[in-house]
Every structure is written in C-alpha cells, then in structure tokens.
Amino acid sequence: MKFYSEKFFIKYLIENNGICLGIDMKNNSYLFLVTKSGFMLKKRPAGDKIVENLNYDVGRVSLFLRNTETGNKRH
C-alpha cells in the first residue's frame, strides 16, 4: 500500500518498504529516507524528480542513492 503527496512544501511517500520525506527549497531539495536497511539524508538539486522517476518506490530510491554516492560509483 502506498500513500504520497506532492502538493505541499514537504512531500511524503509512505509504503511497505519505508518512508521518504522530501523538502523543496529554493536552491536545493532534501530527501530523508527510512528503510529496513537504515536511514539517510541526501541533498539533491532543486526540482529533482528522482522519486517520481523511480515510480514512487522507496526501495528503488534508496538503492539508487546508495549506488550513486561518490565512493560507490563503479568505473
């Protein structure tokens, strides 16, 4: 089951795999994710659509962010 809203300053996504909160600022966006594997806070570019592009799936968003961290990039 999923619940989400993109209408307000603070956006949220709640589903079986975890919770994702997004805050849009003028220059940046911030994502706070809570999943079974832990939690993370990520600064993203303003207007970022990562959650929307990954079909509102907290698990996929978490995996994508973990794989794109500077130290985890594959060459």
C-alpha positions in Angstrom: 0.0 0.0 0.0 1.3 3.5 -0.9 0.4 7.0 0.3 2.0 10.0 -1.2 1.6 13.7 -1.7 3.4 16.2 -3.9 1.1 19.2 -3.3 2.8 20.8 -0.3 6.2 22.2 0.7 7.0 18.9 2.4 6.3 15.9 0.2 5.9 12.4 1.6 5.8 8.8 0.4 4.8 6.1 2.8 4.8 2.4 1.7 5.6 -1.1 2.9 9.3 -0.7 2.1 9.8 2.5 4.1 9.2 6.3 4.3 10.5 9.1 2.1 10.1 12.7 3.0 11.2 15.5 0.6 11.6 19.2 1.3 11.9 21.6 -1.6 13.9 24.7 -1.1 14.7 27.5 -3.5 18.2 26.1 -4.4 18.1 22.5 -3.3 15.9 19.6 -2.4 16.4 17.3 0.6 15.3 13.7 0.9 15.1 11.8 4.1 14.6 8.0 3.7 13.9 5.4 6.4 14.1 1.8 5.2 14.8 -1.6 6.7 18.5 -1.1 5.9 18.7 2.2 7.8 18.1 5.8 7.1 19.7 8.6 5.0 19.5 12.3 4.3 20.5 13.4 0.9 20.8 16.9 -0.7 19.6 16.9 -4.3 19.3 19.6 -7.0 16.2 21.9 -6.8 13.3 20.4 -8.8 14.8 16.9 -8.6 12.3 14.2 -9.7 14.1 11.0 -8.5 11.1 9.7 -6.5 8.8 10.3 -9.4 11.2 8.8 -12.0 11.6 5.7 -9.8 7.9 5.1 -9.7 7.4 6.2 -6.1 9.3 3.2 -4.7 11.3 3.9 -1.6 13.4 0.7 -2.0 14.5 1.8 -5.5 15.2 5.4 -4.5 17.3 4.1 -1.6 19.3 1.7 -3.8 19.8 4.4 -6.5 21.1 6.9 -3.9 23.4 4.4 -2.3 24.8 3.4 -5.7 25.4 7.0 -6.8 27.3 8.1 -3.8 30.9 9.3 -4.6 32.6 6.3 -3.0 30.3 3.7 -4.6 30.5 4.6 -8.2 31.6 1.8 -10.5 34.1 2.5 -13.1 
